[in-house]
Amino acid sequence: MMIKLKYLTLLIVLFGNFVINAQDLETLMKTGNDFYQNKQYQEAIENYESILQQGYVSGDLYYNLGNSYFRIGAIGNAILFYERALKISPSH
């Protein structure tokens, strides 16, 4: 009984951290999108890169990074992230 309680507590803590991290990622993505819309491309890149550093990967994230790099003239990075977006999400 005591062991089950420890596992249950551990699961609750881990799930709680996941929910918090998901909210943080969503906030970072929105902030990056806001920077992009305001033509603050370097700030958008920094936000999107911080999402990648947390281990999150998505076609939308790569696509947004590609667009941001394109806007600052970093064509090599833009192509890299566009290709990663296509690999994950071929409809991009």
C-alpha positions as CSV (number, residue, x, y, z in Angstrom):
1,M,0.0,0.0,0.0
2,M,2.8,2.4,0.9
3,I,4.6,1.7,-2.4
4,K,1.5,2.4,-4.4
5,L,1.1,5.7,-2.7
6,K,4.7,6.7,-3.6
7,Y,4.1,5.8,-7.2
8,L,0.8,7.7,-7.3
9,T,2.5,10.7,-5.8
10,L,5.3,10.5,-8.3
11,L,2.9,10.2,-11.2
12,I,1.0,13.3,-10.0
13,V,4.2,15.3,-9.7
14,L,5.3,14.2,-13.2
15,F,2.0,14.9,-14.8
16,G,1.8,18.3,-13.0
17,N,5.2,19.2,-14.5
18,F,4.1,18.2,-17.9
19,V,1.0,20.4,-17.8
20,I,3.1,23.4,-16.6
21,N,5.7,22.8,-19.3
22,A,3.0,22.5,-22.0
23,Q,1.6,25.9,-20.8
24,D,5.1,27.4,-20.9
25,L,5.7,26.1,-24.4
26,E,2.3,27.5,-25.5
27,T,3.2,30.9,-24.0
28,L,6.6,30.9,-25.7
29,M,5.1,30.0,-29.0
30,K,2.5,32.8,-28.8
31,T,5.2,35.2,-27.7
32,G,7.4,34.2,-30.7
33,N,4.4,34.6,-33.0
34,D,3.7,38.1,-31.6
35,F,7.4,39.1,-32.2
36,Y,7.1,37.8,-35.7
37,Q,3.9,39.7,-36.4
38,N,5.7,42.9,-35.1
39,K,8.7,42.3,-37.4
40,Q,10.9,41.5,-34.4
41,Y,12.4,38.5,-36.1
42,Q,15.5,38.0,-34.0
43,E,13.3,38.0,-30.8
44,A,11.0,35.5,-32.5
45,I,14.0,33.3,-33.3
46,E,15.2,33.4,-29.7
47,N,11.7,32.4,-28.5
48,Y,11.4,29.6,-31.0
49,E,14.9,28.3,-30.2
50,S,14.1,28.3,-26.5
51,I,11.2,26.0,-27.3
52,L,13.5,23.7,-29.2
53,Q,15.9,23.7,-26.2
54,Q,13.1,22.3,-24.1
55,G,12.9,19.3,-26.4
56,Y,9.7,20.3,-28.1
57,V,9.5,19.6,-31.9
58,S,6.7,20.3,-34.3
59,G,6.2,21.2,-38.0
60,D,4.8,24.6,-37.0
61,L,7.7,25.4,-34.8
62,Y,10.2,24.5,-37.6
63,Y,8.2,26.4,-40.2
64,N,8.0,29.5,-38.0
65,L,11.7,29.3,-37.4
66,G,12.3,29.0,-41.1
67,N,10.2,32.1,-41.8
68,S,12.0,34.1,-39.1
69,Y,15.4,33.2,-40.4
70,F,14.3,34.0,-43.9
71,R,13.2,37.5,-42.8
72,I,16.6,38.3,-41.4
73,G,18.4,37.0,-44.5
74,A,19.8,33.8,-42.9
75,I,18.8,31.7,-45.9
76,G,20.8,28.6,-45.0
77,N,19.0,28.4,-41.6
78,A,15.7,29.1,-43.2
79,I,16.1,26.2,-45.6
80,L,17.2,23.9,-42.8
81,F,14.1,24.6,-40.8
82,Y,11.8,24.5,-43.8
83,E,13.2,21.0,-44.6
84,R,12.7,19.9,-41.0
85,A,9.1,21.2,-41.1
86,L,8.4,19.3,-44.3
87,K,9.9,16.1,-42.9
88,I,7.6,16.2,-39.8
89,S,4.6,17.8,-41.5
90,P,4.6,17.3,-45.3
91,S,1.6,19.6,-45.8
92,H,3.7,22.7,-44.9
